[in-house]
Amino acid sequence: MFGLDNTPTCNTDHEICKRVLEWTGSERAATAADILIGKPLAIGGLLVLGLVIRWLLHRFVDRVVTRAEEGVLPERVSRLSMGHHKSAESPSAHDMVTSTRRVQRAKTMGSLLKSIITGVLMAVFGTMILSELGVNIAPIIASAGIIGVAIGFGAQSLVKDFLSGVFMILEDQYGVGDVIDVGEANGTVEAVSLRVTRLRDVNGTVWYVPNGEILRVGNMSQNWARTVLDISVAYHEDFAKVRRVLQEIAHDLWVDDDFRGQIIEEPEVWGVESLSPDGVTVRVTLKTAPLEQWAIAREMRERILARFAHEGIEIPLPQRVVWHRGDGATEAPDADDGEPSAG
């Protein structure tokens, strides 16, 4: 700040130092004013500028997210892309599913963009603040590549989490509000960042899963879901009647106004699924809106239980066959030694 010829000088960028030097002619006063007033003001100005830029960019991201939630395709094009549906109610249900998915993805992308903006601004303005404090930032900038390589080797898991998070968002594997299964943890996605995904399971436990540790994802709420019910009945029942009753129960639920839009296709009774020692299993399926499959399954079970009781259809109990043999346990039993009885 001072020349070699002992003539008091100030850096051309330090306006306060120059003014105080002009007013007082004292190098010490100019230096003190620059340290106590000039640098804090400069650092404070950088902080305020960084916060303002961050706020503006976040507002811009919010506007982009809002437009993305509303969609850009006209309604007619959206309907044409749905494909064939079995009833007139399916298009509106599909529209609801598509809209929900679009909102979830937009919110997730917004969260990711805000994280990137905050990180970049912190790096840029942090470097500028170091420069104001007198730190020579040229070596920092020049060695950024080397430091990056060193950090990459020392923090491979962080880099892995970051890249996994980026590709997860780009590929739309899941988003905020989805119900997913990632192996050890499963539940509703509450937040997605570049490093971790936060889940809350059915018991209310919050799980923080590093993105790089997610090897596979099962998404139970993307586009549509399916309720699969396996109903057991006794062997002596009339299975034509059982199929008819199950179809009637499912159809009544399908046309019920309370569940309109939650079931997006006509339910199907697939028929006998398996044979077991206790009874015969008949499978019923209902294609539902995302996250509605569990509520639909509970309602179907209640209606099946009530209707079976009304129709006299038996839901089998566990059965065992017991053989009563004679007293001669050491002798090989003849055909008349004993007889089986069910119990």
C-alpha positions in Angstrom: 0.0 0.0 0.0 3.0 2.3 0.4 5.6 3.1 -2.2 9.4 2.5 -1.9 10.1 6.2 -1.9 8.2 6.6 1.3 5.5 8.6 -0.4 2.1 7.5 1.1 0.1 5.8 -1.5 -3.0 3.6 -1.5 -4.2 0.8 -3.8 -6.5 2.2 -6.5 -9.2 -0.3 -5.4 -9.2 0.9 -1.8 -11.3 4.1 -2.0 -11.6 4.5 1.8 -7.8 4.3 2.3 -7.3 7.0 -0.4 -9.9 9.3 1.1 -8.6 9.0 4.7 -5.1 9.6 3.4 -6.2 12.7 1.6 -8.1 14.1 4.6 -5.5 13.3 7.3 -2.2 12.8 5.5 -1.5 10.0 7.9 -0.4 6.6 6.6 -1.3 4.9 9.9 -4.9 6.4 9.9 -5.4 5.4 6.3 -4.2 1.8 7.0 -6.4 1.5 10.1 -9.4 2.8 8.2 -8.8 0.4 5.4 -8.5 -2.6 7.8 -11.4 -1.6 10.1 -13.8 -0.1 7.6 -12.8 -0.9 4.0 -12.3 -4.7 4.2 -15.4 -5.4 6.4 -17.5 -3.3 4.0 -16.1 -5.1 1.0 -16.6 -8.6 2.6 -20.1 -7.6 3.8 -20.9 -6.4 0.3 -19.8 -9.7 -1.2 -21.9 -11.6 1.2 -25.0 -9.5 0.5 -24.4 -9.8 -3.2 -24.0 -13.5 -3.0 -27.2 -13.9 -1.0 -29.1 -11.7 -3.4 -27.9 -13.6 -6.4 -28.8 -16.9 -4.6 -32.3 -15.6 -3.8 -32.9 -14.5 -7.4 -31.7 -17.8 -8.9 -33.8 -19.8 -6.4 -36.8 -17.7 -7.4 -36.1 -18.4 -11.0 -35.8 -22.1 -10.3 -39.1 -22.0 -8.4 -40.8 -20.4 -11.4 -39.3 -23.0 -13.7 -40.5 -25.8 -11.4 -44.0 -24.3 -11.3 -44.2 -24.2 -15.1 -42.9 -27.8 -15.2 -45.6 -28.9 -12.7 -48.3 -27.4 -15.0 -46.9 -29.2 -18.0 -46.2 -28.0 -21.5 -48.3 -30.4 -23.7 -51.9 -29.6 -24.6 -54.5 -31.8 -23.0 -55.4 -33.4 -26.4 -51.8 -34.5 -27.0 -51.6 -35.8 -23.4 -54.7 -37.9 -23.9 -53.5 -39.3 -27.2 -50.3 -40.5 -25.6 -52.2 -42.5 -23.0 -53.1 -45.4 -25.2 -56.2 -47.6 -25.1 -58.2 -47.8 -21.9 -61.0 -50.1 -21.0 -63.5 -47.5 -19.8 -64.4 -43.8 -20.1 -63.1 -43.3 -16.5 -59.5 -44.4 -17.4 -58.4 -41.2 -19.2 -59.1 -38.9 -16.2 -57.4 -41.3 -13.9 -54.4 -41.5 -16.2 -54.3 -37.7 -16.3 -54.2 -37.5 -12.6 -51.4 -40.1 -12.4 -49.4 -38.3 -15.1 -49.9 -34.9 -13.4 -48.9 -36.2 -10.0 -45.7 -37.8 -11.4 -44.9 -34.6 -13.3 -45.2 -32.5 -10.0 -43.0 -35.0 -8.1 -40.3 -34.9 -10.8 -40.4 -31.1 -11.0 -39.9 -30.7 -7.3 -37.0 -33.2 -7.3 -35.3 -31.3 -10.1 -35.9 -28.0 -8.3 -34.2 -29.3 -5.2 -31.2 -30.6 -7.2 -30.8 -27.3 -9.1 -30.9 -25.3 -5.8 -28.2 -27.4 -4.3 -26.0 -26.9 -7.3 -26.5 -23.1 -7.3 -25.7 -22.8 -3.6 -22.5 -24.9 -4.0 -21.3 -22.9 -6.9 -22.0 -19.5 -5.3 -20.3 -20.5 -2.1 -17.2 -21.5 -4.0 -17.1 -18.3 -6.1 -17.8 -15.8 -3.4 -15.6 -17.7 -0.9 -12.7 -17.2 -3.2 -13.5 -13.5 -3.7 -13.6 -13.0 0.1 -10.2 -14.7 0.5 -8.9 -12.3 -2.1 -10.2 -9.3 0.0 -8.5 -10.7 3.0 -5.2 -10.5 1.2 -4.9 -14.1 0.3 -3.3 -14.7 -3.0 -5.9 -16.8 -4.9 -3.9 -17.3 -8.0 -2.2 -20.5 -6.7 -5.6 -21.7 -5.4 -7.1 -21.3 -8.9 -4.1 -22.7 -10.6 -4.0 -25.8 -8.3 -7.7 -26.4 -8.5 -7.3 -29.3 -10.9 -4.7 -31.0 -8.6 -6.8 -30.4 -5.5 -9.8 -31.8 -7.4 -7.9 -35.0 -8.2 -6.7 -35.3 -4.6 -10.2 -34.8 -3.2 -11.5 -37.3 -5.8 -9.1 -40.0 -4.5 -9.7 -39.1 -0.9 -13.5 -38.8 -1.1 -14.5 -41.4 -3.7 -17.7 -42.2 -1.8 -18.8 -38.6 -2.0 -18.1 -38.4 -5.7 -19.9 -41.7 -6.2 -22.9 -40.4 -4.2 -22.9 -37.2 -6.3 -22.8 -38.9 -9.6 -25.4 -41.5 -8.6 -27.7 -38.7 -7.5 -27.3 -36.8 -10.8 -28.1 -39.9 -12.9 -30.9 -40.9 -10.6 -32.6 -37.5 -11.2 -31.9 -37.5 -15.0 -33.3 -41.0 -15.4 -36.3 -40.2 -13.2 -35.9 -43.3 -11.1 -37.8 -41.8 -8.2 -38.7 -38.4 -6.8 -40.2 -36.7 -3.8 -43.4 -38.4 -2.7 -42.7 -41.7 -4.3 -42.8 -44.9 -2.2 -39.6 -46.9 -3.0 -37.7 -50.0 -1.8 -33.9 -49.6 -1.8 -33.1 -52.9 0.0 -32.5 -52.3 3.7 -34.9 -49.4 3.8 -38.2 -48.7 2.2 -40.8 -45.9 2.5 -41.9 -42.5 1.2 -39.2 -40.2 -0.3 -39.2 -37.0 1.7 -36.2 -35.3 0.2 -33.5 -35.9 -2.5 -30.1 -34.2 -2.5 -26.9 -34.7 -4.4 -25.6 -37.0 -1.6 -28.4 -38.7 0.2 -32.0 -39.7 -0.2 -34.3 -39.3 2.9 -37.0 -41.9 3.4 -39.7 -42.3 6.0 -41.1 -45.8 6.5 -44.5 -46.9 7.6 -43.4 -46.9 11.3 -42.3 -43.2 11.0 -38.6 -44.0 11.1 -36.5 -41.7 8.9 -33.8 -43.3 6.8 -30.9 -41.4 5.2 -29.5 -43.5 2.3 -26.4 -42.4 0.5 -27.1 -42.3 -3.2 -24.0 -44.2 -4.0 -25.1 -47.1 -1.8 -28.4 -47.6 -3.7 -27.7 -50.6 -5.9 -31.3 -51.1 -7.1 -34.6 -49.2 -6.6 -38.1 -50.6 -6.6 -40.6 -47.8 -7.2 -44.1 -48.6 -6.1 -45.8 -45.4 -7.2 -44.6 -44.6 -10.7 -47.4 -44.2 -13.3 -49.7 -46.9 -11.9 -49.9 -49.7 -9.4 -51.7 -53.0 -9.0 -53.5 -54.7 -6.2 -53.1 -58.4 -6.2 -55.3 -60.5 -3.9 -55.0 -64.2 -3.4 -58.2 -65.5 -1.9 -58.4 -69.1 -0.5 -61.5 -71.2 -0.7 -62.3 -74.8 0.3 -62.0 -77.6 -2.3 -65.7 -78.5 -2.2 -66.8 -75.0 -3.3 -68.3 -74.3 -6.8 -65.5 -72.4 -8.5 -67.7 -71.0 -11.2 -69.8 -69.4 -8.4 -66.6 -68.2 -6.6 -65.3 -66.5 -9.8 -68.7 -64.9 -10.4 -68.9 -63.6 -6.8 -65.4 -62.2 -6.9 -66.0 -60.5 -10.2 -69.2 -58.9 -8.9 -67.4 -57.7 -5.8 -64.6 -56.2 -7.8 -67.0 -54.6 -10.3 -69.1 -53.0 -7.5 -65.9 -51.4 -6.2 -64.9 -50.3 -9.7 -68.2 -48.4 -10.2 -68.4 -47.1 -6.6 -68.3 -43.3 -6.6 -66.2 -43.3 -3.5 -63.4 -45.0 -5.4 -63.8 -43.3 -8.7 -60.4 -42.4 -10.2 -58.6 -44.7 -7.8 -59.1 -47.8 -9.9 -58.1 -47.1 -13.5 -59.1 -50.3 -15.3 -61.9 -52.9 -15.0 -60.8 -55.5 -12.3 -60.0 -59.0 -13.4 -60.3 -62.4 -11.8 -57.4 -64.4 -13.1 -58.6 -67.8 -11.7 -57.0 -70.5 -9.7 -53.5 -69.5 -8.8 -52.3 -72.4 -6.6 -53.4 -75.6 -4.8 -52.4 -76.2 -1.2 -53.2 -78.7 1.4 -55.6 -76.3 3.0 -57.5 -75.0 0.0 -57.5 -73.5 -3.4 -56.2 -70.0 -4.1 -58.0 -67.7 -6.5 -56.3 -64.5 -7.7 -58.0 -61.1 -8.2 -56.2 -58.1 -9.6 -57.1 -54.4 -9.8 -55.0 -51.7 -11.6 -55.0 -48.6 -9.4 -53.6 -45.1 -9.3 -50.1 -44.8 -7.6 -50.1 -45.2 -3.8 -53.8 -46.4 -3.8 -53.2 -50.1 -4.0 -53.0 -50.7 -0.3 -56.3 -48.9 0.5 -58.0 -50.7 -2.4 -56.7 -54.1 -1.1 -58.1 -53.5 2.4 -61.5 -52.5 1.0 -61.6 -55.5 -1.2 -60.8 -57.9 1.7 -63.6 -56.4 3.8 -66.1 -56.8 1.0 -65.0 -60.3 0.1 -65.3 -61.4 3.8 -68.9 -60.0 4.1 -70.0 -61.4 0.7 -68.5 -64.9 1.3 -70.4 -65.0 4.6 -73.6 -64.0 2.9 -73.1 -66.6 0.0 -72.0 -69.4 2.4 -68.6 -69.7 0.6 -66.1 -71.3 3.0 -62.7 -69.8 3.6 -60.7 -72.9 4.6 -59.1 -73.5 7.9 -55.8 -75.5 8.2 -56.4 -79.2 8.0 -54.4 -82.3 8.9 -54.9 -86.0 8.3 -54.4 -88.2 11.4 -53.9 -92.0 11.1 -55.2 -94.1 14.1 -53.3 -97.4 14.2 -53.8 -100.5 16.3 -51.8 -101.5 19.4 -49.3 -103.6 17.5 -46.9 -100.8 16.7 -44.0 -103.2 15.9 -46.0 -105.1 13.3 -46.5 -104.0 9.8 -50.1 -102.6 9.6 -52.5 -104.3 7.3 -55.2 -102.5 5.4 -57.7 -103.0 8.2 -55.3 -101.9 11.1 -56.4 -98.3 10.9 -58.2 -95.7 8.9 -57.4 -92.0 8.2 -59.5 -89.2 9.6 -59.4 -85.5 8.9 -58.9 -83.3 11.8 
